[in-house]
Amino acid sequence: MMFNPTKRIGFCLVLVFSVTYTVRGGEMVFPERIQQVLDVTEPLQHDRGRRFPLYLWPCMDPGGVEGETLRKMLAALDERGIGLVVSWQPGEERRDASLRRAVEVGKMQQEMGLKINANANACLYSFFNGDERTMHVDAEGKGFWDESFGKGHKMGCPFALDFREAEIRERVAFFAKGYREAGLDLDFVFADWEIDGPIEVNRAHEASLRCARCREAIQGIESFETFQKAMREMRSRLQRTCYAQPILSLHPDCLVGNYAVYPNNGLRYWYDYFEFYVEGQPCVEDQGARYRRWAQDFPGAGYTFAMPVVYTWYDTFHWYDFEDPDYRWFYNMLLVASNVGRSTPKNVPIIAFVHWHTTSPPKEADAAVKQFSGEKYQELLWHMLLRGTDTFFLWSPKDEEKREVELLHPVYAAAARYTEFLEKGQPVTFHVPKEPAPVVSGLKLNNRVLVRRTEFGSERGRLVLEVDDHKLEIPVKRGECQILELE
């Protein structure tokens, strides 16, 4: 069977993982996608210490690999700093087998001293499952859907979801309890819960203004800010009670989080593939960009790690008029990474979704949209690490995986040279130049600063960074980090 990376059914992103195996010398070796990762990467040359592993979409699920073959595969991935993730399948006909398999893999990971990682996404879909009880209801009592999220996405009334909570919570609890009963401690659980539940984007506000139930429940609903606050509070509560709490109540040290939920400065600098700006909604303009006002939904969700999304969204390219096409990508993506780095407490890990290929282009893409160069993308990854990102989670369609891994893994591997700085250092700047100019990021540890300077624009001269009342001159050193001392 072949792998279909993302299959959209109804209103949710359903992750479909079938496995093709690599055969060498007549014997089944590893799943094809994992073997490809091993083929294009090398074991780390430096100890990564207590740093988090690198997570890769193609290293999701081991298929039927077991016994010594599984052990060898886990060891080969770990040598490269890569963590294997197992997906939970909550369907009535599959969940017992899914749990047994997850526990088998988890036991071996525990024996080998590796982190036990899980993908809980399938457990969360869907609150809006098509049941007519979840529809909005107009003044005449007629039900209707919010159709602004695309064909097949039947988004309804956020105040009609109470009866859906128990089922979702039980799915998550089933797996969390299964690990606990097997004597296993979950280390990392993520989800990609997006087009579902209470949400304020697109034309959700217009739909709720038509809904008698929403109008009764939200005082001052005419204000978008009031509506947004109500939706984000409800959304956070559902994530906390149905997802985070069932796991953390049994695995209190587990890292639990969700795609695109992270501490922020009140702005979101990007739009997901299903989102669009609606005139009149509050935003901050920057050239052609409209950065939406965003709610603080991370604390209420009860999550224990931040999961920003740092992608090359197609539309981003046209927002800016920089002559250098690379800076159009770099500028926006560094704004996202700097936002979460500055806003997130040091004790909350940042695990960032990343993707290099131009993301979500239309079928008839504009030839003027230039692919982000691999060189500058790798520079961006370095700056993310030096601004607080702890590790990366690569998302990618199957046909892009090889090149994505070839670009990402060398940065993660080379960063192991600076493990002490990455574990203990404090970011010294979150500045993002408004025009193409040299970009500097760094981590301070005692009286030393690990810095990287990346050249944009025509300026190549003296650059001075203020660090704790010290003036630190940053020399030009292309493609390399530097360790400088504060006098």
C-alpha positions in Angstrom: 0.0 0.0 0.0 1.2 3.5 -0.7 1.1 6.5 1.6 -1.4 9.3 1.2 0.1 12.1 3.4 -3.1 14.2 4.0 -6.6 13.2 3.2 -9.3 15.7 4.0 -12.7 14.1 4.8 -15.6 16.0 6.1 -14.4 18.6 8.4 -11.1 17.3 9.7 -7.5 16.6 8.6 -7.4 12.8 8.8 -3.8 11.5 8.8 -3.7 8.4 6.8 -0.5 6.3 7.3 -0.1 3.2 5.3 3.3 1.8 5.0 5.5 0.7 2.1 8.5 -1.4 3.1 12.1 -1.3 1.7 13.4 -4.7 0.7 17.1 -5.3 0.6 18.6 -8.7 -0.2 15.2 -10.3 -0.2 14.5 -9.2 3.4 12.1 -6.5 4.6 14.1 -3.8 6.3 12.3 -0.6 7.4 9.3 1.3 6.1 10.2 3.1 2.9 9.8 6.6 4.2 11.8 6.0 7.3 14.5 4.3 5.2 14.7 7.3 3.0 15.3 9.5 6.0 18.1 7.3 7.2 19.6 7.3 3.7 19.8 11.1 3.5 21.0 11.8 7.0 24.1 11.0 9.0 24.6 10.1 12.7 25.2 13.1 14.9 28.8 14.0 15.5 28.2 15.7 18.8 26.2 14.8 21.9 22.8 16.5 21.9 22.6 16.3 25.7 19.1 16.8 26.9 17.9 18.5 23.8 14.6 17.3 22.3 14.7 15.0 19.4 13.9 16.2 15.9 10.4 15.2 14.8 9.8 14.4 11.1 6.4 13.7 9.4 7.9 10.7 7.5 9.0 9.1 10.8 5.4 8.7 11.9 4.5 5.1 12.7 6.7 2.0 12.3 4.1 -0.2 10.5 4.6 -3.9 11.3 8.3 -3.6 12.1 9.0 -5.4 15.5 11.5 -7.2 17.5 15.2 -6.6 16.7 14.3 -4.9 13.4 12.3 -2.3 15.4 15.1 -1.9 17.9 17.7 -1.3 15.1 15.4 1.2 13.4 14.8 3.1 16.7 18.6 3.1 17.3 19.4 4.3 13.8 16.9 7.2 14.2 18.2 8.1 17.6 21.8 8.2 16.3 20.5 11.0 14.1 18.6 12.7 16.9 15.2 11.7 15.4 12.2 10.6 17.5 9.7 8.1 16.2 6.0 9.0 16.7 3.2 6.5 17.0 -0.4 7.5 15.9 -3.4 6.7 18.0 -6.4 5.3 16.0 -9.6 5.6 18.1 -12.1 3.9 15.8 -14.0 1.2 17.6 -12.6 -1.5 15.3 -9.1 -0.3 15.5 -8.4 1.2 18.9 -7.5 -2.0 20.8 -5.0 -3.0 18.1 -3.7 0.6 17.9 -3.2 0.7 21.7 -1.4 -2.7 21.7 0.9 -1.5 19.0 1.6 1.8 20.6 2.4 0.1 23.9 4.8 -2.4 22.2 6.7 0.5 20.6 6.6 2.5 23.8 8.0 -0.4 25.8 11.0 -0.7 23.5 11.5 3.1 23.5 11.5 3.1 27.3 14.0 0.2 27.4 16.3 2.1 25.1 16.0 5.3 27.1 14.2 7.1 24.3 11.2 9.5 24.5 7.7 7.9 24.0 6.0 10.1 21.4 2.4 10.0 20.2 0.1 11.6 17.7 -3.4 12.1 19.2 -4.9 13.9 16.3 -7.4 11.3 15.2 -8.9 11.3 18.7 -10.0 14.9 18.5 -12.0 14.8 15.3 -14.6 15.9 15.2 -16.7 18.0 17.5 -18.6 19.3 14.5 -19.2 15.8 13.1 -22.2 16.6 10.9 -24.8 15.9 13.5 -27.6 18.4 12.9 -27.8 19.1 16.6 -24.5 21.1 16.2 -26.0 23.5 13.6 -26.4 27.2 14.1 -30.1 28.1 14.6 -31.6 31.3 13.1 -34.4 33.4 14.6 -37.0 31.2 12.9 -35.5 28.1 14.4 -34.0 26.9 11.1 -30.6 25.2 11.3 -27.7 26.3 9.1 -24.0 25.8 8.7 -21.1 28.2 8.5 -19.8 27.3 5.0 -16.8 29.7 4.9 -14.3 27.0 5.8 -14.6 25.2 2.5 -16.8 22.5 0.9 -17.6 19.7 3.3 -16.6 21.5 6.5 -19.9 21.8 8.3 -19.0 24.3 11.0 -21.9 25.0 13.4 -22.8 26.6 16.7 -20.1 26.5 19.4 -22.8 26.4 22.1 -24.2 23.1 20.8 -21.1 21.0 21.5 -21.7 19.8 25.0 -22.9 16.4 24.0 -19.7 15.8 21.9 -17.2 16.4 24.8 -17.6 13.0 26.6 -16.8 11.0 23.4 -13.7 13.0 22.5 -12.4 12.9 26.1 -12.9 9.2 26.4 -10.9 8.5 23.2 -7.9 10.4 24.6 -8.3 8.9 28.1 -8.4 5.4 26.6 -4.9 5.7 25.2 -3.5 7.7 28.1 -4.8 5.0 30.5 -3.4 2.2 28.4 0.1 3.5 28.6 -0.2 4.1 32.3 -1.5 0.5 32.9 1.5 -0.7 30.9 3.9 1.1 33.2 4.9 3.6 30.5 5.3 7.4 30.9 4.3 9.4 27.9 6.9 12.1 27.0 5.4 13.9 24.0 1.9 14.1 22.5 0.8 16.4 19.8 -2.3 17.1 17.7 -3.1 19.0 14.5 -6.6 20.1 15.5 -7.6 23.0 13.2 -10.9 23.1 11.3 -13.2 22.2 14.2 -14.8 23.5 17.3 -15.3 27.2 18.4 -13.4 29.5 16.0 -13.6 33.1 15.0 -11.9 33.3 11.6 -13.4 33.6 8.1 -17.1 34.3 8.4 -17.7 32.7 11.7 -18.6 36.0 13.3 -21.3 36.6 10.6 -22.7 33.2 11.2 -22.9 33.7 15.0 -24.6 37.0 14.5 -27.4 35.1 12.6 -27.6 32.4 15.3 -30.2 33.0 18.0 -28.3 30.7 20.4 -25.0 32.6 19.9 -26.6 36.0 20.3 -28.2 34.9 23.6 -25.0 33.5 25.0 -22.5 36.3 24.1 -23.3 39.7 25.5 -21.9 42.3 23.1 -21.5 39.8 20.3 -21.6 42.7 17.7 -18.0 43.5 18.7 -15.6 41.2 16.9 -13.1 41.4 19.7 -15.8 40.3 22.2 -16.7 37.4 19.9 -13.1 36.4 19.4 -12.4 36.3 23.1 -15.5 34.1 23.7 -14.5 31.7 20.9 -10.9 31.4 22.0 -11.9 30.8 25.7 -14.3 28.1 24.6 -11.7 26.6 22.2 -9.1 26.5 25.0 -11.5 24.9 27.4 -12.3 22.1 25.0 -8.7 21.4 24.4 -7.9 21.4 28.1 -10.8 19.2 29.3 -10.9 16.8 26.4 -7.3 16.5 25.4 -4.7 18.0 27.8 -6.2 17.0 31.1 -6.9 13.3 30.3 -3.2 12.9 29.4 -1.6 15.1 32.1 -3.8 13.6 34.9 -2.0 10.3 34.3 1.3 11.6 32.8 2.0 14.8 34.6 5.5 15.3 33.0 4.3 14.8 29.4 4.6 17.5 26.8 1.2 18.1 25.4 0.4 20.6 22.7 -1.5 21.4 19.5 -0.6 22.9 16.1 -0.7 26.7 16.1 -1.3 27.2 19.8 1.5 29.2 21.4 2.1 32.2 23.6 2.2 35.4 21.5 2.3 39.2 21.6 -1.4 39.6 20.5 -0.7 39.3 16.8 -0.7 36.4 14.4 1.6 36.9 11.4 0.3 34.2 9.1 -2.9 32.6 7.7 -3.5 28.9 7.4 -4.5 27.4 4.1 -8.3 27.6 5.0 -8.2 31.1 6.5 -8.8 34.5 4.9 -9.0 38.1 6.1 -12.5 39.7 6.5 -12.7 43.4 6.0 -13.2 45.3 9.2 -11.6 42.8 11.6 -8.8 44.2 13.7 -5.3 43.9 12.3 -2.0 45.6 12.1 -0.9 46.5 8.5 2.7 46.0 7.3 3.1 46.8 3.6 0.5 44.4 2.1 0.3 42.2 5.2 -2.6 42.3 7.6 -1.5 40.7 10.9 -4.6 39.7 12.8 -5.2 40.6 16.4 -4.9 37.3 18.3 -6.1 36.0 21.6 -4.0 34.5 24.4 -5.4 31.0 24.0 -2.3 29.1 25.1 -2.7 29.4 28.9 -6.4 28.2 29.0 -5.6 25.2 26.9 -3.4 23.7 29.6 -0.7 22.8 27.2 2.9 22.2 28.3 4.7 23.1 25.1 4.3 25.8 22.5 3.8 24.8 18.8 4.1 27.7 16.4 3.8 27.2 12.6 6.7 28.6 10.6 5.8 27.9 6.9 6.4 29.4 3.5 2.7 30.2 3.0 2.2 31.1 -0.7 0.3 34.3 -0.2 3.0 35.7 2.1 5.3 36.4 -0.9 2.9 39.1 -2.3 2.6 40.9 1.0 6.0 42.5 0.8 7.8 44.5 -1.9 11.4 43.6 -0.9 13.5 43.2 -4.1 15.2 40.2 -2.6 12.6 37.3 -2.8 14.3 35.4 0.0 13.8 38.3 2.5 10.0 38.2 1.8 10.0 34.6 3.3 12.7 35.2 5.9 11.1 38.4 7.2 7.7 36.9 7.9 8.9 33.6 9.2 11.3 35.2 11.6 8.5 37.5 12.8 6.6 34.3 13.8 9.6 32.7 15.4 10.5 35.8 17.3 7.0 36.3 18.5 6.8 32.9 20.2 10.4 33.1 21.4 9.9 36.4 23.1 6.4 35.5 24.5 7.1 32.0 25.9 8.5 31.4 29.4 11.9 29.6 29.5 10.4 26.6 31.2 7.9 26.0 28.3 9.5 24.2 25.4 9.0 25.5 21.8 8.5 22.8 19.2 8.0 24.5 15.9 6.3 23.1 12.8 8.5 24.0 9.8 8.2 23.5 6.0 10.4 24.8 3.2 8.6 24.1 -0.1 6.2 26.9 -1.0 3.2 26.0 1.1 -0.4 25.6 -0.2 0.1 27.2 -3.7 -2.9 27.4 -6.0 -3.2 25.1 -9.0 -2.3 28.1 -11.2 0.6 29.5 -9.2 2.1 32.8 -10.1 5.5 32.3 -11.7 6.7 35.5 -9.9 6.5 33.6 -6.5 10.1 32.4 -6.1 10.9 29.4 -3.9 12.7 30.3 -0.7 16.4 29.4 -1.3 17.7 26.4 0.7 20.6 28.4 2.0 18.5 31.2 3.5 16.0 28.7 4.8 18.8 27.0 6.8 19.9 30.4 8.1 16.3 30.9 9.3 16.4 27.6 11.2 19.6 28.7 12.9 18.0 32.0 13.9 15.0 30.2 15.3 17.3 28.1 17.5 19.0 31.2 18.7 15.7 32.9 19.5 14.3 30.2 21.8 13.1 27.4 19.5 14.0 24.1 21.2 13.4 21.7 18.2 11.6 21.3 15.0 8.7 19.2 13.7 8.8 18.9 9.9 5.5 18.6 8.1 5.7 17.6 4.5 3.8 15.9 1.7 5.5 12.6 0.7 7.0 13.9 -2.6 8.7 16.8 -0.8 10.1 14.8 2.2 13.5 13.9 0.9 14.6 17.5 0.1 12.9 18.8 3.3 14.9 16.4 5.4 18.1 17.2 3.5 17.8 20.8 4.5 16.5 20.5 8.0 18.6 17.7 9.5 22.1 19.2 8.9 21.1 22.3 10.9 19.8 20.2 13.8 22.9 18.0 13.7 25.3 20.9 13.5 23.6 22.7 16.4 24.6 19.8 18.7 28.1 21.5 18.8 26.4 24.2 20.9 24.3 22.0 23.2 25.2 23.9 26.3 24.1 27.2 24.8 20.9 25.8 23.5 20.0 24.2 26.8 20.9 27.0 29.1 21.4 30.2 27.0 19.1 33.2 26.9 18.2 35.0 23.7 19.8 38.4 23.4 17.6 39.9 20.6 14.3 39.5 18.8 14.8 42.3 16.4 13.6 41.8 12.8 14.8 44.4 10.3 11.9 46.1 8.5 14.1 46.3 5.4 16.7 43.8 4.1 19.7 44.2 6.3 22.1 41.9 8.3 20.1 39.8 10.8 21.7 38.8 14.1 20.5 36.3 16.7 22.2 34.9 19.7 22.2 33.1 23.0 24.0 34.4 26.1 25.5 32.0 28.6 27.5 33.7 31.4 29.9 36.1 29.7 29.8 34.4 26.3 27.3 34.9 23.4 26.7 32.4 20.6 25.7 34.5 17.6 25.0 34.2 14.0 24.9 37.0 11.4 23.1 36.5 8.1 23.6 39.0 5.3 20.7 40.7 3.6 20.8 44.0 1.7 24.0 45.8 0.7 25.3 46.7 4.2 28.4 44.7 5.1 30.0 47.0 7.7 30.3 47.1 11.4 27.3 45.8 13.4 27.1 46.4 17.1 24.6 44.6 19.4 23.8 45.7 22.9 23.8 42.9 25.4 23.3 43.6 29.1 24.8 47.1 28.9 27.7 45.7 26.8 28.4 46.6 23.2 29.1 43.5 21.3 30.6 43.9 17.8 29.4 41.1 15.4 31.8 40.4 12.6 30.7 39.1 9.2 31.2 35.4 9.1 29.1 33.8 6.4 27.4 30.5 7.2 28.9 30.1 10.6 28.1 30.7 14.3 30.5 32.6 16.5 31.1 32.5 20.2 32.0 36.0 21.4 32.9 37.2 24.9 31.4 40.1 26.7 34.2 42.4 28.0 
